Amino acid sequence: MSENEKPLVISAPEPRTLDLIFTPEALGVLHDRYRVVEVEADTVASLDGDILGTARFVLGQPPLDSATLARMPELRSILNVESNLINNMPYEVLFERGIHVVTTGQVFAEPVAEMGLAMALGIARGLVDADLDFRQGRELWGGDGNRTARLLSGSNVGIIGFGDLGKALNRVLTGFRTVTRVFDPWLPASILKDNGVVPADLDTVLSESDFIFVVAAVTSENQNFLDAQAFAKMKKGAAFILLSRANVVDFDDLMAAVETGHIVAASDVFPEEPLPLDHKVRTLPGFLRSAHRAGALDSAFKKMGDMVLEDMDLMDRGLPPMRCKRAERETVSRMRSKPVTNN
């Protein structure tokens, strides 16, 4: 097959790059099978008509309008490797035309779940502060260093959101024999029960949990829904661990709840990234911080490329994508995540 006979892929995966999401071997397969046109995301609409008119796949999540999509009659799928669906294309048009919109976000579920477990254990046993004290010669030995320590094992755990990440988190918690309650208004109770967790309303999760993990996506319905009233319902000393997106939380209220000593917290995500050097949370006692790095493992990024290649092969053969997660007609327009700027 000559280069011009290969199916055409428009590659605009920013902030990802092809080298980031494909192993050298997988990148070779991509170029063997497809003609790849690499462009900046904001230039897709201005591409030559021959490119738009023959493009079979778009790799990335570039802004697309109805007029641009009308010039793309061969388009079969948009493969989103940024992973958070954002409102920058007319999804209703894509669904009407049967164009699949898929994401590779599930590659982050396991590494983020492991980071969440590490944060919970770090908070429960005071690991970070104990290490810093040790470095400075202020360590407390034995029981003196465990005055606020507690076990994760056998505790009451709450999970807010139960998508790929919530399920992965539940798996890593299994060995700790926790009683795990889950609030997710988009899922029926039977799915939660099938995963061995207890369906619960938000107030119950907040008031009954020793550890609360927030893994919910940002939607038009839940921005800042975890606020001062929510934190006040939590047990004194409970741990609040934020792993998904900062916009589900009123961050000022979260910091205030930690500052008063009512709860302790950990977060991998923040309202601004990078944070200003003078941001209050940087020095707030009782707050464990991670710079949006929970899922950013090279092994996770490389799985994206494998998933993309497998699903493009299926669609080339007239089959539906099976490896990536498909956007749903009923919920995609509700997503309100911001695009990431750093890998």
N, C-alpha and C positions, 0 to 999 in steps of 0.2 A: 504494500500500500504506500503510495507516494505521500509526501507531507501534506499536500493540499487535499488528499482524500480522507485524511484522518478526521474524526469528529473534533469540533473546536471547543476548547474550554477557555473562557475568560477568567483570568486569575487576578483577583483583587482582594486578597485575604487580610489586609491590614487590620490590626497591628501585627498579625502573624506574617511569616514569610514562608515560601515553599521549602526552604532549607530547614526551617524550624519544625514544620509539621510532617515532612517526609524524610525517611531515612534515605541515604544515597541510593540504595537499591530500589526503594519504592518510587523515588523521584525519576529514576531511569525508566521504570514501568510506565509512569505517567507520560513521559515524553515519547516513549515507544508507541503508546496507544493513541495519543491525542496530540493535536496541534494546540499549543498553549500560548495564549496571548496575555502577557503580563502588563497590567496597567494600574494606575492609581485609582482608588475607589471612586473619587469624585469626577473621573474622566470617562466612566463607562458610557454615559449617555451621549457623549460626543464622538464615540468610535465610528469608524467608517461603516457604511451600510452593509458592505459585504461581510464584515465581522459580526455585526449584530444579527444580520439575517441568517447566518449559518451557525451561530453559537448554540451548542447543545446543553452546556452546563455553565453555571457561574459559580466560581469558588470564592466565597467571601460573602459579605453583606453590604454591597455598595448601594447607595441611594438610587432607586429606580422609580420612575413615574409611569403612568399609563401610556404616554406617548412612546417612551422608550421600549416598553414591553410590546407594544404593537409592532415595533420594528424587529422583534425577535420571535418569528413564527416557529423556529425549531427548538426553542428552549424547553427542556424537560425538567430541570431541577436547579434550585439555588441551594448550594451546600455551604451552610453557615459555619465557619470555623472560629468565629469570634465567640459563638455559642449562646450569647444572650440576644434574644430576638428584640429588635428595636423597631420603632414605628417609622420606617423610612422607605416603605414601598406599599403599593396598593394590594394588600393580601387578598382582598375579595376578587380582584382580577386574576391573580395567580390560581386561586382555588377554582374559579369558573373555568379556567383553561386546563385544569388538571396538572398544573406545574407543581411539583413537589418542593416544599420548603423544609429543609432538614437541618438539624444541628448536631454537633459532635460533643455537646456539653457533658455527656455521661462519662467521658474520659476523666473528668475531674472528680467524679463522685468518690472514688476510693481514696485518692490522696487527700482530699479535703476532709473526708470522714476520719482518717487517721490523724490529721492535724487537730480536729475537734477533740478526739480522744486525748491527744497529748495535752491540749489546753486544759481539759477537765482535770486530768491527773496533776498537771502543773499547779493549777489553782488549789486543788484539794490538799496537796502535800506541800505547798509553798516552795516549790523547787527553785524558781527563779530568784526569789528573795534570799533563800538559803544559800544559793550559790554566790550571789553578790556579797552576802555577809561573810562567807568563807574567804573570798578573795581579799576582803578588807580586814580580816582578822577579828571579826565580830561574831563568828559562828556560835550557835547554841547546840550543845551536844545532847544526844539522846532525847529523852522526853521533853527537855526544856525547849527543844526546837520543834516540838509538835503540838504546841498549845492550841493552835487553831486548825490542826490537820484533821482530816476525815477520810473515810473510805468512799470510793465510787461504788464498790461492790455492795449489792443489796439496797442501793439507794433508789429514790423515786426520781425518774428522769422524764422530762418533757421534751418533745420534739415539735416544733412549729414548722409545718411543711413536710410533705412526704413524697417528694419526687425521687429521682435517681439518688440524690444526695441523702435524703432522709432514709431511704432504704439501706444505703451503704453504711450510714451511721448506725442504724439499728443492728446491722450484721456485726460491726466491730464491738458493739456493746454486749453482744450475746453472752460472752463468757463472764460478764460481771454480774449476772443474775439480777439485773435491775427490773423494777416495775416501770414499764415505759408507756407513757400516755402520749397520744398524738392528736394534734389539732390540724386538720387540713380540710377546709370547706369545699374543696374541689373533688374530694374522693368519697365514695360511699363507705359506710362502716365495715362492710364485708371485706373490702380490700385490706383495710387496716388489720382486721382480725386475722385474715389469712397470713399476714406478715408477723403475727405473734405480738401485736401491740394493742393497747387499749384505746379505742376511740374516745375522745373527750372534747368538751368545749374549751374555749380559750381560757375562761376564768378558772376552770379546774386545772388545766395545765400550769397556769401561772401560780396558783395558790398551793398546789400539792407537790410541786417539784423541788428537789434539792439541786438539780442541775437542769437548765433549760438550754437547748440547742436551737438556734434559729437558722433554718435552711430554706426559707420561703423565697420564691421569686418576687420581684417588685411588680405590682400590677396597678391598674387604675383604681383598685378598691382598697389597697392596704398600705399606701404610702404613709409613713410615720404612725402606723396604728399601734405600735408599741411605745407608749408614752408614759408620762408620770403616773397616771392612773393605773396603767398596767404594772409598772415596777412596784407601786405601793401594794399591789395584791400578792407579790412574791414573798416567800418566807424570808425572815431576816437572816442574812448570811448566805442565801442561795446564790448559786453561780449562774450567770447569764453569758452564753457563748454565741457570738454572732459570726456566722460563716458564709452567708449568702450575699446580701447587698445591704449597704448601710441605709438606704432610703426606706426600708421597712421600719426603721427605728427613729424616734425623735432623739437625736444624738445628745443634745443638750440635757434632755431629761435623763438619759442613761448616765451621763457623767455626774449629774446631780445625785442620782440614787447611789452611785458608788461613793461619791465624796462624803455623803452623810453616813456611810458605813452600813446602809441598809442591805446592800448586795455587793458582791464582787463580780467582775466581768472580764471577758476576754473578747478580742475582735481581730479578725483578719482583714476587715474592710472598714472604710472610713468615708465620711461625707465628701472630703476632698482627697485626691490622691495624685501626687504626694501631698502630705499634710504640711502646712506651714510650720517652720521650726519653733514658733512660739505657741503652737496649739496646746491648749490646756491638757488634753488627754496624754500628751507625751510624758508628763511627770505626775500623773494622777495615781496615788497609791491605791492598791486594790484593783488595778486594771492591767491585764496582760495583753501586750500588743504584738501584732505580726503584720508585716507590710505587704498584704495581699499576695502572699506567697504560698498559700496552702495547696493550691492545685498546680502551681507552675513548675512541674517536674518535666524534664526532657522526655521521660518515658511516656508521660501523658500526652504531650504534644505529638509525639511520633505515632501514637495510636490513632490520632485524628486522620493522618494520611492513609493509614491502612483502612479505616472505615470508609473514607471517601472513595478510595479505589474499588472497594468491594461493592459499594452501592452504585457507583457509576457503571460497573460491569453488569450488575443486575438490570439497571435501566436501559443499557445498550441492548439487552436481550429481551426488552419488552416486559420486564418484571418490576414490581415496586421495590423501593429501597427498604432494606431490612436492618442495617447496622446502625444508621443514624436515627435520631429521634425526629419524627415528623411533627411539624407545627399543626395545631388543631384549629379548624375554622372557628370554633366557638370561643377560643381563648387567646388566639394570637394577637388580636387587636387590643387586648387588655394589658399586654406586657409593657412595662415602663422602665426597663433597665437602661442605664447609660452605657454607651460603648466603652470598653476598656482602652486605655492609652498605653499601658505597659504589658508585656507578656509575662 
